[in-house]
Amino acid sequence: MTSSVFIEELRSEIPEIADAAKNISKFWHKPKEDEVELSNRQDSSAVATEEPSKFCVPRCLQNLQRDDLEIVFLGTGSSVPSKYRNVSSIHVNLFSKGGLLLDCGEGTLAQLKRRYGIIGADSAVRNLKCIWISHSHADHHAGLSRMLALRRDLLKGVAHEPILVIGPEQIGEFLKEHIKLEDLDMLFLDFDDITLLKWLKKVLSEAGLLRLISFPEHCPDTKAFGVILESAERMNHDKVVQGWKVVYSGDMRPCSQVIEASLGATILIHEATFEDGLVEEAIARNHSTIKEAIEVGDSADLPLLPKVLPYLKLLFRNNG
């Protein structure tokens, strides 16, 4: 299914998506003086809007070009996928500077093909600089070996460097066994390892990134990590502008580590596997609810999240 077909299907199932997209865009662009506000809907499914002009674009995003950064949610369903939520994976597309994957659950390659088409997905895989895995649960890494094998095949006969895979030691042990069967053309960096830090710095520099910092969480039954990505400074109208900062939680319960990591963040990607009525199940499975994710964002003083989230919830209103 191409992205255009997917979007049309989504619009037919949830007609309000079109208006929601227009309203979200107003948070980033001051509306024209002659633009008429959308009237409030009378039905219970209406989404309340706030005055968009009160929000200012962060300096790090001012005049950011379309081909500077794209974050594609290939899967946010963790171990509870549904029709519109595959298992975990996020593509950080840096265009001419390459790209990164944050987690790589089963079906990640298929999701890339749905987003970019077959040729575009091959290009995205070919240009990957790094794959970062948060922890050893299968819904976060079951698509990894397929992704690495495809990249190897696409670059066969072309001068290139091995891709860097970062993750906990369990992922390293898994890959160590797999390469006994086939070469995956990669280097593995354990969260606790410092032997490949020079290689990591080289990869980050090529991608226009300043830092990639993995931070531990408090999940008791697995070695789970979150990650901070920070871009390098750039010039904007002859002025030096601080780079953007993206924080990804991986699987977790709300904790101080993520709040601390998210201070000053441009974007916080926080898991919200369960709806608010399933808080007990979220606790039992070491996941978070939508409300808890919002509270973490509020604690980190991220002002845009509460405004955007009501629109995003439209996507999942028909899910069981």
Disulfide bonds with the S-S distance in Angstrom:
none
